[in-house]
Amino acid sequence: QVQLVESGGDSVQAGGSLRLSCTASTYTLNTFPMAWFRQAPGNEREAIAVLERDNSATYADSVKGRFTASRDKAKKTLYLQMDSLKPEDTAVYYCAADRFPQKLWRGSAEYWGQGTQVTVSS
């Protein structure tokens, strides 16, 4: 089975920055659209960024202008650069992959990582 592993989560003050990484176990997912999700306590999982096969990205309004998603296919790694962090960004962040990007925006995916915790204090 293809596996995804997130890293880079930490505790940071409001206004700070973090970069998350998501590394795949094989090159299989280099041909898949991928996405970043987050889930805050008591909330449903939210899709915040989706990358198409050509690496073009779209973002949820809640993070647009502050977060940037990218990928390095040679390293089998997806990144999420997070700037101007706010307390409401506190959540567990997940990466995911699916051959159909519309499924990712609906919250569905063929492959999921285990998540990494991001905590933003005011």
N, C-alpha and C positions, 0 to 999 in steps of 0.2 A: 504494500500500500504506500502511496505517496504521503509524506509527512511534511508539515509546516511547523516551524519553531520560531516564535517571536522572542525578541530581546530588546533591551534598552529602556524599559519602564523604570521610573524612579519617582521620588518626591521632589517637587520644585515649587518655588514661590511664584505667585501671580506675576505675569510679565516675562517670565523666563522661557527657555526653549529646551526641547528634547528631540532626539532623533530615534525612532523605532526601526528595527530591522526584522525581516521575516525571511528565513532561509528554507528553501525546499530541499528534500532529500535526493531528488533526481532532476534532470533537465526536462522532464515531461511537461511541467507547468510553464515553461518558456513560451509555449504556444497558446496558453489560456489567458483570458482576461482575469484580472485579480482585483481584490478590494480590501480596504480596511474598514472594520466595524468597531463599534464600542458599545459597552453596556454599563450604565451607571446603576448603583444600588436602587432597586425598586422600579427601574425603567426597562423597557424593551430594548433589544439589540437594535442599533442604528447604523445604517450604512453611511459612511462619511466621505469615502473616496473610491472611485472605480477607475481602473486602468484598462483600456482596450488593448488588443494585441499589438497595435502600433505605438503603444505607450502614451497615447493621448489620455488625459485625465479629466474627470468631472467630479465636482465636490458638492456636498450638502451645504445648504446656506449657513448652517451653524459654524462651519469651519472655513468657508470660502474667504480667501485673502490672508489667512493665517497659517494654513497647513498646505504642504506640498508633497504629493506622492510621486515616486519614481521607482524604476527598477534597473538592476544590472543583471542581464541575462547570463553573462559569463560567470558571475558569482552565484547565480540562482537565488538572488536576493531582491526583495521588495523593501522599499524604505518609506517612512513617513516623517518628514521634517515638520515639527510643530513649533511655531513661534507665537509670541504674545499670548501665552497660555493663561486661561481663566479658571477660577475654581469650578465652574460648571463643566470643564473638560475632564474632571476627575472621573475615571472609569477604567474598566478592564478593556484593553484594546486587542482585537483579533485580526489576523489576516485570513483571507479565504480565496479560493479559486473555483471557477466554473467556466465551462466552454461557452455559456450564454450570458452575456453581460446583463441582460434584462432580469435574469434570475437573481443576480447579485444585488441589484437595486431593490428587489422584493424581499431580500433577507435570506435567500437560499443559496447553497453552494455545495459542490461535490466534495471539497476538501477544506478543512478548518484547522487552524492552529489552536494551541491551548490557552493563549492569551498572556498579556503582560500588564501589570498594574501601573497606572499613571495617577499620581495624586498631586493636585495643585492647591496650595494653601494661600490664603489672603493675608 
